[in-house]
Amino acid sequence: MQYGAMNFPIEPVTDELAEIAALGFDYLELTMDPPQAHHTTLRQQMHAIVNTLNSRCMSVICHLPTFVSTADLTDSIRQASVQEMFHSLEVAAELGARKVVLHPGHIGGLGSYVIETALAHANESLAAIIDRAQTLKLCVCLENMFPRCRAFVEPDDFVEIMQRFPDLKLTLDTGHANIGTKNGRRILEFIKKFGHRIGHLHVSDNFGKRDDHMPLGSGVIDFKKIVRAIKHCGYDDTATLEIFSEDRRALKQSRERFAQMLAAA
């Protein structure tokens, strides 16, 4: 397994990259959000980022913009959001990203009253983004969301899009999948249903109520059980420790804990 960590896009990317490299991670998961990691800013720093990655013998996975509205009911907002994704995909390709992580459209506002319409918009946007990524020869890993997002939460929500795009992969986010469920039920269902389509992992803990991004062992997720299921399905690729702590030693500690459980499974 290769392990990565995310930059905090409030801080300069090269500073974040140096800190993550110093902790011994294999790759950076580059969150492509403003103010410091918008695609326009990244393009200006392209050579510095690539040189730093190469000097540290690290690769990069790109997390496409999170705070856009690809399921918005307003056409112009939705179309602008998709264009932001397209520009970000182009930068990801230029950076030589191994994979791109994609959030499906968040359904909020008045969209919650017209779920089918909003979901149709989300699916239309997803298809356009996946098509563009494939023309750029990028592997797309679609991330499962949590109940408040109202779409792409349960394993069954992914069946149609996975059938439509045979090369599409799943980013299994343990924190998202644990919210609103008990005993890791949803996480294990994702592994059972799509174990052969998992292309990436986001690993963090919580108490099942919010996406707290806690270190492993700080919440209620039974990672020993999860790791056994992951190992059983044969997944052995990339796992990003999505631990948001001011003390970044928690990232390294969680990585070591996960690796130990994987070795013992």
Secondary structure, DSSP 8 states (H G I E B T S, - for coil): -EEEEE--TTS-HHHHHHHHHHTT-SEEEEE--TTTSSHHHHHHTHHHHHHHHHHTT-EEEEE--SS--TT-SSHHHHHHHHHHHHHHHHHHHHHT-S-EEE------GGGGGSHHHHHHHHHHHHHHHHHHHHHTT--EEEE---GGG-SS-SGGGGHHHHHH-TT-EEEEEHHHHHTT-STTHHHHHHHHHHGGGEEEEEE-B--SSS---B-TTSSS--HHHHHHHHHHTT--SEEEE----SSTHHHHHHHHHHHHHHHH-
